[in-house]
Amino acid sequence: MFGINERLRRRAAEKGPIRVSVIGSGSMGGPLIDQIAMAPGMQVDVVVDLDLDKARTALRDAGTAAEVIAACD
């Protein structure tokens, strides 16, 4: 669509990926995390949710390795 994937790849090569924070990992946030994980040149760096298990699950489902997921409060 409008060459967005190629532009995202080019931007990532020049300046690094676009780093995204997502608030909520429920019925809307979980699929959003999946979509961002599949987008070239974008990555989810932070997920904010009151339910830490839900946030971890959303990240793991999107392909994030469990050993790089950290929690804080």
C-alpha positions in Angstrom: 0.0 0.0 0.0 1.6 3.2 -1.2 5.1 1.7 -0.8 4.9 2.0 3.0 6.7 -1.3 3.6 9.7 -0.2 1.5 9.8 3.2 3.1 9.7 1.6 6.6 12.6 -0.8 5.6 14.6 2.2 4.2 13.9 4.2 7.3 15.0 1.3 9.6 18.2 0.9 7.6 19.0 4.6 7.9 17.9 5.4 11.5 16.8 2.2 13.1 13.3 0.9 13.6 10.4 3.0 14.8 10.0 2.0 18.5 6.4 1.8 19.6 4.7 1.8 23.1 1.3 0.2 23.4 -1.1 0.9 26.2 -3.3 -2.1 26.9 -2.9 -5.6 25.5 -6.5 -6.8 25.5 -8.9 -7.2 22.6 -7.6 -4.2 20.7 -4.0 -3.9 22.0 -3.1 -7.6 21.5 -3.9 -7.5 17.7 -2.2 -4.1 17.4 1.0 -5.6 18.9 0.8 -8.5 16.4 0.4 -6.0 13.5 3.3 -3.9 14.6 5.5 -7.0 15.1 4.8 -8.0 11.4 5.5 -4.5 10.1 9.0 -4.0 8.6 11.0 -1.3 10.4 8.8 -1.2 13.5 9.1 -2.8 16.9 7.1 -2.8 20.1 9.4 -1.8 23.0 6.9 -1.2 25.8 3.5 -2.6 26.6 1.6 -1.0 29.5 -1.1 -3.1 31.1 -2.5 -3.6 34.7 -2.5 -7.4 33.9 1.2 -8.3 33.5 0.4 -11.8 32.4 -1.8 -10.5 29.6 1.0 -8.1 28.4 3.6 -11.0 28.5 1.2 -13.2 26.5 0.6 -10.6 23.9 4.3 -10.0 23.4 5.1 -13.8 23.3 2.2 -14.3 20.8 3.7 -11.6 18.6 7.1 -13.5 18.6 9.0 -11.8 21.4 11.3 -14.2 23.2 10.3 -14.7 26.8 13.8 -14.0 28.1 13.8 -10.4 26.8 10.5 -9.5 28.4 10.9 -7.5 31.7 8.3 -6.2 34.1 8.3 -3.1 36.3 5.9 -1.3 38.5 
